[in-house]
Amino acid sequence: MKKRLIIPLLTLALTMAFGGLASAHVTVQPKEVPANSYQVFTLRVPSEKEAATTQVKVEVPAGVDVSRFEPKPDWTYEIEKNADGKITAVTWKATGAGIGSTEFGQFNFQGKVAADAKELAWKAHQTYSDGTVVDWTGPADADTPASVTTVTAAAAATDSAKDGDRDPLTLALAIAGLAAGLLALVVSLIRRKKA
């Protein structure tokens, strides 16, 4: 009976251990955003080696304009811009020990998703204290895939006045109220003249 339990438990433990390793990639959250929207993005960086992560660079996709970065204690950042002044990459560098082998770090930044964007592929480069670099730039089925954010249709306007959809009852009551107010004003002016 005990042998029958050991094999499934061992299989489950190995699956969970290797499943955790397989999913421990550098990613950008959220995984889905609407077009033409302002977003706070989070670069999530786990260390996958015994050496600490001391630097991480992310290339900004063309479909988003990054504008602000949240300060992170014990880290500095440097931005790269193109000729038009658009931020094309940001590199965070540890001023202390970095991200240890059992740790992960998160780096927040803000940007506006373009109205015509369809997909945002975030290419990242993770540098360890031993000098090795892991390039998270491959396709989805690669060992080191780039993180991808799917862009959905822009959110519909919620202001009914923009759509031309007006509630007929509300409009009728507003007109009736205006007419009653004007009638009261006319009656008041006529009475004043007679007095």
C-alpha positions, 0 to 999 in steps of 0.5 A: 500500500505504501509503495503505491502511494510513493510513486504518485507522490514522487511524480507529483512532486517532480511535476510541481518542481519542474513546472515551477522551473519551466514557468520561472521566466522573466515576464511583463504583466498584465498579459492582456491590455486594451488598445489606446489605454494607459497602463502600469506594467510590471517586469517580474524577474526571478533568479534561476541560478545560484548567482544573483541577478544584478541587472535586467534590461527590457526592450520597449515594444513599438506599440507602447510609449513608456513615460514613468518608472517607479523607484526601487530601493537598491536599484538604479535605472537608465533609459535609452531613447531613439531620435524621436525621444521615444523610450526604447529600452530601460536597464535596471542595475542593482546597487546592492546584492541583487536578486538572490537564487530563491528570490524574485524582483518586480519593476513597475513602469507606466506607459500608453498603449497605441490605438493600433497595437495588436501585440507587445513583445517584451525582449529582456536580458537578465545578467547574473553576478557571475557574468552570464546573460540570459536573453529572453527574446525567443518565440513562445515555444523557446527555452527563453521566450520573450514575454508577450502582452496581447492587445484587445480592442479599445474600451467603448465609451461609456458616456451615452451623450457621446454615442448620441443615445439619450433617454427620451423620458429624461429629455422630455422631462428636461424640456418640460422643466425648462418650459415651466421655468420660462412660463413662471418667469413670464407670469412673474414679469407680467404681475410686476408690470401690473403692480 
